[in-house]
Each structure stands twice: as structure tokens, then as C-alpha cells.
Amino acid sequence: MLEDSGDSEIWTGKLSKEEMNMKNYLIRLNQYADSWTKLNKVAIFFRKEYQMLNVIADIGKIVSGNSQSDLLEFLIPEATKQRYIVGIDFDLAKKSLVFNLLAEGGENGLSKQKLQEYLVVATEKGNRPQFSPTSSNLSYLISQTVPNLVEFLSEDSELKKLLQRVRGLFFMEIQEKGGKKFVFVLNNKFISDPSVDFEKKPEKLKDAISDYAKELAKLIAEKTTAPAKETIYTICVNGAPVAGHPDYQRFLWQQNSESAFAGGFAGTCSVCGTKTEVTQDTTRFAMKFYMTDKVSFASHFDSSNYYKAVTACKSCYQNIIIAEKWIDQHLRTRLGGFEVYVMPQTILGEMEAIRLFRYLQAITREFNEVKNIASLREAERKTAERAERMEVFKQNAFIWNFLFFRKAQSAFKVLTLVKDVPPSRIMKITEVTNETDNSRRKLVIPDNIAFDLDQMYRLIPLRRDKKKGFLEFKKTLQLYSCIFSGSPMRKEQLYNYYKQLACMHHFESYGLYLFKKPNSPDYALMADTLKWNLFLLFLQKLNLIEGESIMITNEYDAYFPNGVKEAFAEFNYNEAQQGLALLGYVIGVIAYVQSEKENLKSKPILDKINYQGMGEEKIMRLFNEASLKIHQYRKHIGYAERWLALGKKLYETGAHEELTADARVFYLLSGYSMNLLRTKPTAETAETEEIEPVEEELA
């Protein structure tokens, strides 16, 4: 507040009432603006997720042929790694427990037919009660399955009555030591082997049951010759598998469809927009883009308001259940260390969409070819088959959605979602990947230093934790998103990523990134630097970064090392970049002499490079240092003097002031890598030495 002291106004350090009101008003206004921004972002997020639920439901409609009568078929995987099915048979008449080998598969595991016969479905997520009578988890079968089915099946069920007798005869009730928890566990008196025992009052029931199951698995393996790791177990009663009983099949159907509508109500389906009976119970959905188990995410902090996040009608609900299983089996792949669902979204009518069903399975195969250069080369040989798929993609009958995700037990976390990628974009990426690889071959760079989308994450060091996984995964995901969507990238940021990679190799700080230490960090740096050059060329061809104004004069062609001028032209280096690369090339020559001719244990010249960034003064100092070393080792590398002179001239006459400190490191080490890639010439054969790739195996 200002007070009048006669001649002047003096600040007292206090606000008047009016000023305080205005201050509070401005604070509240700012808070409202911030809240509105956040709400707007949330609204955009949910709008995207509703669209994704629509995409998922449409896939379910297509793969089921718009018929949901075969729901159970979609719950069963196409294949498993296990090769045997062993029956745990409860004989009520003889009051005995028998283990029988019921089915055996080939080297590729059990057939789809056998998996359907015994209804091999995924276990329930998280801490939900387990009820599947067929599982590879023996702990569930000897404790939870029978008691839970007795509880869940309807009172008039014949299977329920049978299982009640099994529970009463073959199971014992156990209490956790010092606790109130009671559970039913298979009574070990029916197992005629002293090695299989269950502690009657365990400290922790879960651990005790797990140990009990391991002992029992060993016994079953001895009796049936089916190794535990390759075995799926199924509960039988009087020789008949529980999974084949009509009551169980009806119950399984209800669990995956009708049970969610026990608390249904009239409303609007968030997926199709139809006004009908809907449910807010989405607990059986595997892919969740929203929270339904924390009240803080419900409207007005009221758990009864979860329906405002998402609701589904019966048709959409079952389509989503079907689609999630089918997507996980057919449209799941990996890209750069991340798990991805490649989900197409049809933009044609319903009949045309169903007609395209057979091409849906080709989607993942096509994507796997695009991301991996070796697969792409193989696919190019199968021209007829590929041409047919390409013809479908040219029709733009659908668009691609890439859902990057992480699964941890029952949690499903969306890492990023790249939406609405047209097939023409995928074809363009394929074309540019081929062009980039052609450039690599033209420069005689070995196959093991090729670039493709799958290797991109190895070019950007991501700090990782053994338990938490990638800690900086957004870096790579942002690049993938830009590549698929066509959004431009900042070249300065890319140079910064490269600098981090160079530091990792130079300082051998692989442990921070959980990288395996290579046999030769120097050669690993060389390989990754050349891959980075191919990566930047790839981005230039996609118009995601700006190319350079390259030098078109032939005036200095005779003064370049063999093959280097061609590399500069292929990678679109400008004058200043060529100057730095020539300096790096000469440093490679000096480093070779120091280690091979002078028998030094290290390469002291490399210590003159600041891998964390090179300013203008440091570059000029390095030019001078290289000149001194050439004179020192003149008898070995006198020819390198003209390369250095040309490099300095190009650097000084080019736009060197526009280069960042990180960019200077990149082009300097690019030249060094070009030298390291080739055989090291002697003074006598410097002009005629043929270019040969280094055969060093990269770890």
C-alpha cells in the first residue's frame, strides 16, 4: 500500500483490502484457466480413447463375422509353448487321485484343436478368484479352482454337485498361522509319496501352496514323463474333464458376456452411441485407457459414476472381448524393445470390411517387414505375394493405429498411441528404408551396420532400471510417432541424443543403460555413428528434417581420401560438416599410428575430443593438434597433411558458426568412424589401398 508523506509516496510493504481482493481474483482466474486447460486435455484424451474402443469393437465384429456365437473360440490361444496336457482325475467311486497324460503335441506345441477341447483360456487377472479347470499354474488347481467353481456355479448345476463332493472328499481346510484366513487345499493324504507334503499351519499360505505345487509337479512329471515346464494340467472328475462339461462352458460364456450386465442400466453406449441397456463393468477388458478401480477418478469422487468414463452395450461389449483376444494373438508385435498392437481401422462399409478379414493377418507380417531390414530384403524376393498385399494397401481400405503398451501383471499401461496412419505412409517408409539401405551398400558398409526402425532405440541410450524397465522411453516413442505421423523433428535434439550415445561408448558407462559391454567400445562407437548417419539420411528422405546445401564443385575431388567424397555426397554433408569429418578422419589415421606403429596402449589423440560438446575454440585447437601429430609421425602418415588442410579450408569457408557443439561432435566422430571402417593404409600404399570393410564382430 502507498501512503502520502507530504512530498512523496512511500511503499509500506502491505496491500490494501482492495488490492488483496484483486490479487485473490487474479490467482483464482489463473487457477481456473489452468484447470480449463487440463480439462480440455482430458477431454481430448478421452475422445481419442473412445475412438480406440470403436476401433477395437470393429475388429471384433470383422473377425467374428458379425456373429458372437463362437465367443469361447476367441478366448483360446492359437498356440502355446507347452506340449502336454495332464489330467488330475478325482475318482469319486474309488476315492483316489490319478494323473493321466491326456494329450501330446509336436515340437511347436499343442494344436488349436486340443486347446479348444480342454478350453485352455488365460487365467484371471490380478487378485481375482481363479476358476479355470485347465491351467499351467498348478497352484490354482490344487487350491482355488474347485472351491471357486462350487461357489460360482448355479444351485441347479450338476457340475456344482459333483465338485461339492470333490471338495468334501479330496480337499482340506487350512488356516493361516496367526490369521483369520481359511482356504481349501488338496489333501496330501491322497498323494502316495512322502516327498509331497503340505505344512498344516504355514506362516504365509500363498508361499506354502506354491511350494506344495512344485513338489506335486515333480511327482506328476515322474509318473507321466511330461516335464512341468511343458505341461498344462486339467481337472477331471470320474475320468471326464471339467472343461468339457456343458455347465462349465455355459458359465465361462456368462463370465465373458452376460455377467457384466448384472448391474446394467438404460443409457448410451460410449462405443456405438446406441441408446439401450449398457454396463459400466469393464473389469474384463484387457486394454484399458481409463481408471475404474480408484474413486478419485470417478465423477464427483462417487464410485457409482464410473459409467461417465465409459459404458458399453451387449453387442459392443462382446465385440471388444473377442477383439482383444484376437488382437493379442494376431496383431501384437515389438518395435525397438516396445510391445505394440498394430490395429487397422476400416473406412469401408461393413461388407467390404468383412471381405478384408484375410488381410488383417497380413498386417503384422507387413509391419514386421517394414521395421526390420533383413525381413524386408527377404520379402522383396517374394514379389508376387508382396505385390498382392501392396495392392490392398494402395486402396487405402483402412488406416493403421499403433498402440505402444506395457503389461505388468494385471496392469495395462498405454505408453503412446499413434493414430490414423494411412497405408501410403507405411509404403513410403518401406520405400525410404530400401533407399537408405541401397546407400549403405553403395558405400560398402557391412550388413551388420544397417539401419532399420527396429534398431532405432539402440541409437538413443535410455536409462533403465532392472525392475521398472525403460526410464526415458518417451524419447524413442516420440521419434517413432514423428516417423509414422510425418511430424518434423528438431535436428539439434537428434545431435544431443547422439552425443549421449558417444559419451556412453567413450566412458564405457553401459551399466547406466543396461547395455551389454561390447568386445570393442571403439568399434561399437564406429558402427553406431555410421548407423546414425543412415538414420539422419532416412529422416531427410522422409522430409522430417532439413537436408543440407551440399558442395557441388569438383575442384577438390583429388584431395579427398578414397571413398570419403562419395560418403559425404550420399549423406548430404555441407562444406563445414565435410571439414569436421575430414578432421575426424585424420584423427583416425593418427590414432591408428599411435596404437599400431608406436605401440601405445591407448590412443592419446582421442583424449583431445570433448565428447560432451565441442565449441569453436576447441575445434581450432584440435586442427592445430592434429597438424603437430602429422609432423611428428610424418614417416607413417605424411599424406594425411593435405586431408587436414582441405578439412580446415572447408570448415572455415563453410557455415561453421551455425553448427552446435553437439553437431560438431557428431561430424567429427563420423569422419573418425569412416576411417575406422576401412583398412589402415601405410605411407607407401596410401594412394592405391583398396577400401575394405572391417570384419570386427560387434557385440
N, C-alpha and C positions, 0 to 999 in steps of 0.2 A: 504494500500500500504506500502511496505517496502522501507526505504531509507538507504543508506550507510552513516554512520557517521565515517568511518575510521575503527575502531576496531570491530564494531558490527552493526547489522541491527536493526533499531528502527521502531515499528509499529506506523503509523501516524493516524490510525483510518479512512482512506479514501481508496476507491477502485480505482484501475487504470481503464482506459477505457476498456482494455481487460478483466479485472476481472468483470467489470459491465456487459459486453456483455455475459460472461459465466454465471453469476448469472441469468440474464434475460432468457437466454436459458434454464437453468435448471428449472426455475419457469414455463416457458411455457411448457416444456416437462412434468413436473409433472401435470400441468393442463390438457394437452392432455390425459395423462394416466388416470386421474380421470374421464374425460369426456368419454373416451372409456369404462371405467368400467361401468359408468352409462348407456351409450348407450347399452352396452351388456345386462345389467339387464333389460332395457326397451324392448329390442328385445326378451328376454326370456319371459317377462311378456306378450307381445302381442302374441307371439307364443302360449302360454297357452290359451289366451282368444279366439284366432281363433279356437282352438281345442274345446273350450266350445261352441262356436256358432255352430260348426259342430254337437256336441252332442245334442244341443237344436233342431237344424233343423231335425236331425234324429228322435228324439222323435215325432216331429210334423208329420213327414212322416208316422211313425208307427201308431199313434193314429188316423190319418185321413184315414188310409188305402191307402195312396199314392194318395188320391183324395181330392182336396181342394174345392169341390163344396159346402160343408156344413160349410164354414168358419164361418158364423154367429152363428151356433150352438155352436162352441167352444168359442165364446165371452160371452156366457151366463153362469152364475154360476150354479153349481149343486143344490145349496140350498141357502136360505137366512134366516136370523133370523126374518124378517118381515112376518106377517101373512095375511096382507090385501093389496088389490090394489084398490085405489080410483081414479075414473075418474074426471078430471077437464074439463067439457064439455062446449065448446063455441058454443052456438046455434045462428047461423048467422041469421036465419029467425026471431026468437023471440027476438034477441038481448039480450040474457040472459045468465047467467053463472050458471051452475048446478053442484053439487057434488054428484056423484053416487058411491056406493060400487059395484065394478065390480067382485071381486074375493076374496075368503076367504080360507086360508089354515088351516091345523091342528096344533097340538102342535109343530110339527117340522118345521113349516113354510110353504111357498108356494112350490108347486110341480114344477119340471123342466118344465113340460108341460105349466103351467101358465106363468112361467118366459120367455119361448120361445114365447108364444102368444103375450106378451107385450114387447118383446125384451128388457129385463132388462140387460143392459150392464154397465160396470164400467164407471164412469164419466171421463172426460178428465183430464189429469194430469196437475198440476201446474196452471199457469195462462192462459192456452189455452181456447179459446171460448168453451162454453158448448152448445151442440146441441141435446142431448138425450131427447126425449119427455117422457121417463119413468125414474123416479129417486126418491130416498128417500129424496133428497135435494130440498125442496120446493122453496128455494131462487132462484135456477137456473131456475125453471119452470116459475116463475112469472116475470122473468126479461130477461134472456139471450136466452133461448131455441127458442122461436118463432122468434125474430128478427134475430138470427143467422141462422136458417134454411131458412128464407126468403133470406138471403144474399148468402148462400152456394148452395142452390138448383139451378138447371139449369133453364134457362129462359122459356123453353117449359114445365116445370113441372106443372102438375095440382095441386099438393100439394102446390107448391110455391104460386100459385094464391089464394088458399084457405087461406093460412097463412098470405098473404098480407092483406086480408080482416079482418082476426082476429086481426092483429097488428093495423090496422087503426081504428077498432071499439072498441076494448077492452083494448088497451094499451095507455098510456100517456108518453110523452117525458119529462124527468126530467133533470135539470141541477144541478150539484153540486154547493153549495154555494161558491162564490168567485173563481170558477174554470171554465174550458172550456169543461169539460167532460159532454156529454149528454148520457142518457141511456133510453131505453124503460122499463116501469114498468106497471104491471097490474093495470088498473084504479080501484080505490076502490069504485067508484060510482056504480059498478055492484055487489058489496057485500052489501047486505041489513042488515048490522049490524054496529052500531056506534062504537063498540069496535075495529073494524079493520080499521085503518086509516094509511095513508102514508104522512109523512112530505114532503111538496112540495119543500122546499129548505134546504135539510139536510147538515150538516157540512161534513159528510162522507157518501157517497152513499151506500157503502158496508154494513155499520152498520145499516143504515136506512132500507135497503132491508131485512136484517136479522131479524130485529125487526118486520117488516111487515109480513114476512113469519111465524114467531112464532105465531103472533096473528091470522093469517089465518088458521094455523094448528089447533089451539084450536077450531076455529069455525067449521072446517071440521070434527073434532073429535066429536063435539056435534051433527052435522047433520047426520053423518054416523055411529056413535058408534065405529069407528075404531081409537084406540089410535095412536097418532102421531108417537111414537117410534116404532110402529109395522106396519107402513104404507108405502107403495110405491105409489107414485102418477103418473098418466099418463095423458097426454093432449089428449083430444078428440075434434073433430070438427063435429058438427051436429050428435053426437052420435057415431061416428066412431073413434077408436083410431088411432092417427097419426102413431104409431109404426107399425100398420098393413098395412099401405099404401105402394104399390109397389115402389113408388118414394123414400120414406124414406129408405126402405130396400136396394134398389139399391145404394143409397147414402152412407149408412153405409158400404156396401161391398166395395165401392170405397175408402172410407176413410181408410180402413184397408188393402187395397191391391194396387189398381191402382194409387191412388193419389200420392204415394211416388215416382212414376216413371214419374211424370210430367216433372222433370228435368233430366231424365235418360240419360245415355250416354253409348257408347260401352266401355267395359272394362272387367276385370277379376273378377269373384265372389270370395270374400275372404273366403266363406264358402265351396263351392264345387269345385272351381278352373276353372269353365267353362267360356269361352270367349263368352260373349253375352251382351245384354243390362243389365246394372246394375244401382243401385241407391246408393247415399251416404246419403239419407234421412232416418235415423233410429230413428227419433224422437218418433215413436210409439212403439219402443221396450221398454219393461219394464225393462229388465235386461241389463244394460249397463256396459261394462268393460272399457270404454274409454270416452273421453270428445268430444262433438260435439257442445258445446254452448259457448266455450271460445276460442277466436282466438289464445291465447298463446299456445294452444295445437295443432294447425294446422301447417302443414309443412310450413316453411318459414313465419310463422305468417300471412298466407293468408287463409281466410275462404273458398276459392274455393278449397283448398287442403285437406279438411276433408276426401275426398274419400280415401286418402292414409292411413287413420286409418282403415276403414272398408267399404266394398261395398257388396251388395247382389243382386243376380238375382231375378226374379219374383218368381220362384219356392221356393228358399230358404227363401226369404222374408216372403212369406205366411206360410211356414212351421214353421218359427220362431214365427210368430204371433200366430198360432194355439198352438204351443208347450208351449209358455209362459203362456197362459191361462190354459192349461191342467195341466202343472206342478204346477201352483199356487193352483189349486183345488185339485190335487191328490197326488202330491209329496212334499208337504210342511209340515213340522213338526217343533218341537222345541227340542233342546238338551241343557240342562244346562242353560236355560234362553236365549238362542240364537235361532233365526229363521234359519232354514236350508232347502235347497232344496236337496232332495236325488235324484240325476239324474243318471239313468243307461245308460251305453253306450254299445250297442250291438256290438259283434265282429263276428257275423254270417252273412250269406248272407241276402238279402232283404226279401225273402220269409220266412226264418226262423225267422227274426226279427218281421215280422208282426204276425206270429204264436204265438210269445211270448207276444203279446199285453195284454192278460188277466192276465199275471203275473206281468205286470208293476204296476197294482193297489195293488198288494200284497207287493210291495217293501216297501212302507211307513209303512204298518202294521208290516212287519217283522222287520224293523228298530225300530219301537216303542216298540216291544217286547224285542229287544236286549238291548235297553237303560234303560228299567225300569224293575226291578227285579220282581215286582208284576205281570206285564203283562207277563213276561217270565214264571213265575210259572203257570199262567192260560193257556198259550199256550202249555206248556208241557202236560197238561191234554188232550188237543185236538190232540192226537198223529197222527191220520190218516191225518187230514188236514195239519198239520205241516210237516209230512213226505213227502207229495206230493210237498210242496213248497221247502223243503230241497233238494229233488231230482233234481229240476230245478236248484237250486243254485250250486249243485255239478257239474253240467255240465259246469260251468263257461261260460255260454252263453253270459254274459255281465259283465262289471266291474262297480263299483259304483263311483260316484263323489259327494262329499259333499260340497255344496256351502253355507257357512255361510254369512248371509247378514243382513243389517239393512235398513228399509224403513222409510223415513221421508218425508211426503207429496209427492212431485214428485221425490224426490231423491232416488236413489238406490245405496247403498254403499256395496261393497264386503268387508267383514271382513277377510275372508280367504277362500281358495279353496284347498280341499284335493282331489287329482285326483288319478284315476286308482287303486281303492281298489278292489281286487278280492273278489268274494263271499266266497271263502275259508277263507279269513281273518275275515269276518263277522261271519262265523260259528265258527272260533276259539275264537273270542271274546265272543260269546254266550256260548261256552263250558266253558271257563275260568270264566265267570260271574257265571255260575251254580256251578262250583267247589268252588269258593270263598264263595258263599252263603252256600254251604254244610259245609265249615269250620266254618262259623258263627254259624250254627245250632249245630254243634258238640260241640262248646264252650258255648252253651246255652246263646248266645247273643240275645236279643229280636229282633223281626221283624222290629221294628221301628229304629233299629240301623244297618240296612242292607246297603250295598254299591251297587250302580249301576252307570252307566255312567251319568244318568240324574241328580244325586245328586252331581256329582263331583265338579261342580262350587261352591257349598256351602262350600266345604272344602278349598277353596282358596279365602280369602277375597279380593274382588275387590272394590276399591274406586269408588263410584258412585256419579253422580250428578242428581238431580231430572229432569233436563231438558236434559242434554247430555247423560244420561244413564251411562253405564259402562265406566270408565276412564282407566281401566287396563285390558281390556278384552283379550288382546293378551296373557296374562299368561295362561288362561284356554284354549284358542284356540290352543296354541302351544302344550298343553298336549293332546288335542283331536287329533290333527294332528299326533302326535307321535304314539298314540294308533292305529289309523286306518292305518297308513303307516308302522308301525313296526320300527320306528326310536328309537334308545336308548335315555334314559333320564339320567340326572345327579342327583344322589341321594342327593348330597349336596344342590342343588336348591330346591328339594322337602322338605327337612328338613327346609329350610328357609321359604317356604310357610307355613308349619305347625306352625313354631314359630310365624308368623304373626297372624295366627288364634288363637293360645293360648293367645297371648297378647290382642287380641280383646275381648276374653271372660273374661280374668282376670281383665283387666282395664275397662271392660264394655263400650268399645268405639264403640258401634254398630252404632251410628249415622254417623260415618265417612264412613261406608259401607252401610248405609241404611238398616241394618239388624233390624228386629224386636227384641226387647229385650226379651229373654226367661224368663219364670217364675223363673227358677233357672239357672244362668250362670254356676254354678258348674257342674250341671248335663249336661248342653249343652256341656261343655268342655269335660266331660267324653264321651258322645255319639260321638262327632266329633273325639276325639282321637282314639276311637275304630274303627270308620269308616276309619280313616287314616291308621290304621294297616291293615284293609281289603283291602284298596286301594293299599298299597305297596305290599301286597300278590298277588293281582290281577296283578300288573305290573311285579312281579317276575315270575309268571306263564306264562306271555306273553313274557318273556325274554327281557323286556325293561329296567330292572335294574338288577344288580347282586344280587344273593342271598348270604347268609352268610354261613360260615363254622360252622355249629351248633355243640354243645357239645353232643356227643353220649354216654357218660358214664352214668350209673345208680347209681353212687356212692352216690349222694346227693339227690336222689328222695324223701327220707323220710323227708327231711328238708324243702321242698317247701310247701307253703300254698296250700290248696285243690284247684285243677283245674288250678293253675298257671303254673305248669310244662307243662301241655298239651297245654296251650296257647302259651308258649314260643316255643314249638316244632312246633306248627301249623304255627306260624308267622316267624319261622326260625331265632330266636334270637341267636347270638353267646354269648360267656361267658361274655364279658364286657357289652353287651346290657342287658343280664339277670341280671347282678349285679345291673345296674342302675334301671331296672324295679322293682327289689326286694326292693331297697331303696325307690322308689316311692310308692310301696305297703305298706311299713311300715309307710311312711309319711301319707298315707291314714288312717291307723289304728290310728295313733297319732291324726290326725285331727278329727276323729270321737270321740275320748275320750274327746278332748278339747271342742267340741261343745255339745256332748250329756251327758257326765259324769261330766265335770267341769262347764257346763252351761256358757261357754264363748260365747259371741255374734259372734265372728269371730273365725277363725282357725289360730292362730299365726304361726304355723309351716309352713303354705303355704307362708308366707311372706319371708321365708328363700330361696325360689326359685327365681332365677333371670330368668324371662320368656323371656328375650331378649338374653339369651345365658349363658351357664354355663361352665366356664373354669375348668381346673383340680383342682386348689386350692379350688374353691367354692364347688366342689363335695366332696372333702375330708372333708371340714369343715361341710358340710351337713350330712355326715356319723356320724361325732362326735356329732353334734347337735341332731340327731335322737337317738343316744345312750344315751345321757343325759336325753332326754324326756322319753325314755323307763324306765329308772331307776326312774324317777320322778313319772310316772304313773304305777309303777310295778304291783300294785294290779289289774289293769284292763288289762294290755297288756304285762305281763311278758313273755308270749310265743313268742312275736314278736322279742325277742332278738336274737334267733337263725336264724330267717329270715334275720335280718340285718347282722349278722356275715357271713352268707352264701353269701349275696349280696356283701359285701366288699371283700370277698375272690375271688369270680368270677370276680369282676371288676378289681382287682389288678393283677390277673393271666391272664386275657384276654387282647385282643389288645385294651386297653382303650385309648392309645395315638393316635390311628387312628380316634377316634371319634371327630367330630367337636363340637363346642359349641352349635350349633343348634340341632345336633343329640342327645346330652346329654339331652337337654330339652325334646325332643320327647320321649325317652325311660324312662326318669324319670316320665313324666306325663302319659305314657302308663301304668306303674305299678300302679300309683295312680288311674287311671281310672278302672283298673281291680279290685281294692279293692272297689271302689265306686259302681261298678256294682253289687256286691254281698252283702248279708245281713251282718251286722256288728256283729261278734261273741263276746261273753263275755268271761271272763277268764276261766269260768268253762266248756264252751262248745266249746272252740276253736278248739279242735281236731275233733269233730264229727258234727259240724254245717254243714247242707246241703247248697249247693250253690243255691241261689235263685236270679233271676234277679230283679233288682229294677223296680217297676211299675210306676216310676215317668213319667208323661206325658211331653214330650218335646215340647216346644212352637215352 
